[in-house]
């Protein structure tokens, strides 16, 4: 069955770094646009980043641009999000998503999420 499993979340200090991973099974990520979204407590879902099937094409929300980097390893069927210069405002549950760019599409599929908490 199709599955997306996020990992790598946890606690980080302001200015610190975390690397999130998304292990996919049941399909090949090389054939799909992939991305990340997040939801902070009491707030709505926010699109964070996306990567085209051609991994030279990457996109970021204004709030994370210059600090986060999305990448894929098609051989390992895994998506990544490198998070640097973390801020308190980055605290949220982060979701790996297939074919999501701010609205639900026919091929959209979500993982279970991993919690990121920025705390001093």
C-alpha positions in Angstrom: 0.0 0.0 0.0 1.0 3.6 -0.5 2.8 5.0 2.6 4.8 8.1 3.6 6.6 7.9 7.0 8.3 11.0 8.3 11.1 11.0 10.8 13.8 13.3 12.2 11.7 15.7 14.2 12.4 16.6 17.8 13.7 19.5 19.9 16.1 22.1 18.6 17.4 25.4 19.9 16.8 28.7 18.1 19.4 29.0 15.4 19.9 25.2 15.3 19.3 22.6 12.6 17.2 19.5 12.0 17.0 17.2 9.0 13.6 15.6 8.3 13.3 12.4 6.2 10.3 10.9 4.4 10.5 7.2 3.5 8.0 6.3 0.8 6.7 2.9 -0.1 4.1 1.6 -2.5 5.1 4.0 -5.2 8.3 5.6 -6.6 8.8 9.3 -5.7 10.8 9.7 -8.9 7.5 9.8 -10.7 5.8 12.5 -8.6 6.1 16.1 -7.4 6.8 15.9 -3.7 6.8 18.4 -0.8 6.4 19.4 2.8 3.6 21.2 4.8 3.3 22.1 8.4 0.6 22.9 11.0 1.3 24.9 14.2 -1.0 24.5 17.2 -4.2 26.4 16.7 -3.3 27.4 13.2 -4.1 26.2 9.7 -2.1 24.1 7.4 0.8 26.0 5.7 2.6 24.8 2.6 6.4 24.9 3.1 8.2 23.6 0.2 7.9 21.6 -3.1 10.2 19.8 -5.5 9.4 19.0 -9.1 10.0 15.6 -10.7 13.1 17.3 -12.1 14.9 17.9 -8.7 16.6 21.0 -10.0 13.3 22.8 -9.6 12.5 23.7 -5.9 10.1 26.1 -4.3 9.7 27.6 -0.8 7.3 29.7 1.2 8.5 33.2 2.1 8.7 32.2 5.8 11.4 29.5 5.2 13.2 30.7 2.0 16.9 30.9 2.5 16.8 28.6 5.6 15.3 25.3 4.5 16.4 23.1 1.6 14.3 20.3 0.1 15.9 17.4 -1.7 15.2 13.9 -2.9 17.1 10.6 -3.2 15.2 8.7 -5.8 17.4 5.6 -5.4 16.4 5.4 -1.7 12.9 6.5 -2.4 13.3 9.2 0.3 12.5 12.9 0.5 14.4 15.3 2.8 14.0 18.7 4.4 17.1 20.3 5.8 16.1 23.0 8.3 18.7 25.6 9.3 18.6 28.8 11.4 15.5 27.5 13.2 13.1 30.0 14.8 10.4 29.6 17.5 7.9 30.2 14.7 9.0 27.0 13.0 7.4 24.9 15.8 4.8 22.7 14.1 4.0 19.2 13.0 5.6 18.7 9.6 4.0 16.5 6.9 5.5 14.8 3.9 3.1 15.1 1.0 2.8 13.8 -2.6 1.6 16.3 -5.2 0.5 19.1 -2.9 1.1 22.8 -3.7 -1.4 24.5 -1.5 -4.6 22.7 -2.7 -5.7 19.1 -2.8 -5.1 17.4 -6.1 -6.0 14.0 -7.4 -2.6 12.5 -6.6 -2.3 14.2 -3.2 -1.2 11.8 -0.4 -0.1 12.6 3.2 2.1 11.1 5.8 1.4 10.9 9.5 3.7 13.9 10.4 6.7 14.5 12.7 6.8 17.1 15.5 9.4 19.9 15.4 9.7 22.0 18.6 12.1 25.0 18.8 12.8 25.7 22.4 15.4 27.5 24.5 
